[in-house]
Amino acid sequence: MVKVAIFGYGTVGSGVFEVINKNNETIQKKLGDELQVKYVLDLRDFENDPVQDVLVHDVEIILNDPEVAIICETMGGVKPAYEFTKRALESGKSVCTSNKELVEKHGAELIKVAKAHNCSYLFEASVGGGIPIIRPLITSLAQEEVESITGILNGTTNYILTKMELDGADFEAVLKRAQEKGYAEANPEADVCGYDAGRKIAILTSLAYGKNVDFADIYTEGITAITKADFAYAKQMDSTIKLFAKSVNKNGKYYAMVAPFVVNSENPLSSVKNVFNAVLVKGNMVADTMYYGKGAGKLATASAVVADVIDCAKHLGKHVNIVWEDEKLEISTIDSASRRFFVRVASTDKTAIEQNFGKVEFLESVSADECGFVTEEMTESEYKAKAAKAGNVINMIRMD
Ligand code: HSE
């Protein structure tokens, strides 16, 4: 019997309790041993919930119990999760987590601690919820030079963009509805400004290249400036608009960014709707591989945590190796990245527009006092200079 403890009985923690109990027989068959939740740590009490039988309020009980081999850290946040995780690993207990903030900030260090104490620090649930993406990246694609990762890694913004497209509504109206329905947080900043997706692409990029990507080095743009007019133009291009979290390895340089992109219907990521997430990983040998599923939610995220628990249980007393060195991965600024740009300007003077932006492909204007067009390929810094010279840009969205 493998004894497990859960830190935090919130949405994900209660999901882990449910997955382990409901699928106990299936897990036992595949693991060849039984998983049992010995403790759940939470400050609160949960009367009339079966968790009450295993609930403890003091972390020391768990950390000092040699029977506990694996801990699921589903508390979220850095404090006190960092300290609890480090102490658990130092006492040889493996830790499986959904805590992307902690993984992004201290992943490399905690893997090192786990290695030194013959246990594991696994975090499949920290990116893409229930989608298997971390394990494929570090095992199935270990032989690949990863050329690019492109992900729809935030369910809230994908839901908002999907509704804007389908209902022809503006950002604020859809956000309000999403908040009323509980799909978006009361404070939606981390989602709509792209920070959540930025943390997730920082983790995936660190794993793809084995070195530490600093979230602060990632250029991040959210979806707050996208309007229904942008979607009307995208439709003319047989495209939609998606918030992409991207990293690219080109000519020995690494780029990473989060921003809205105009995505053609031929790109499989264009059909990822509502709260679903997907990740497209391009390897130099295998070419495109894609991973799709629920990027959030109680049971989907808990399922990924339990997958890690099973991996740890199969490797008790050993370290499941993840290459993620503390050394910093230099991320180049996006200024030299080259692409086409979809631009709207407050002018109808097509000659002046081409004087400012070079040859462009004009779209049918969606209002009388503006023009929408797509530029030829140019670098970000070239685009910036042209836009500053024109001085009348309403909005710009990068072309995928
Ligand atoms: N706020 C996140 C999202 C939750 O909307 O995808 C999962 O990390």
Residues whose N, C-alpha, C, O or C-beta is under 5 A from the ligand:
A	BS01	HSE	L153 N154 G155 T156 D191 G295 A296
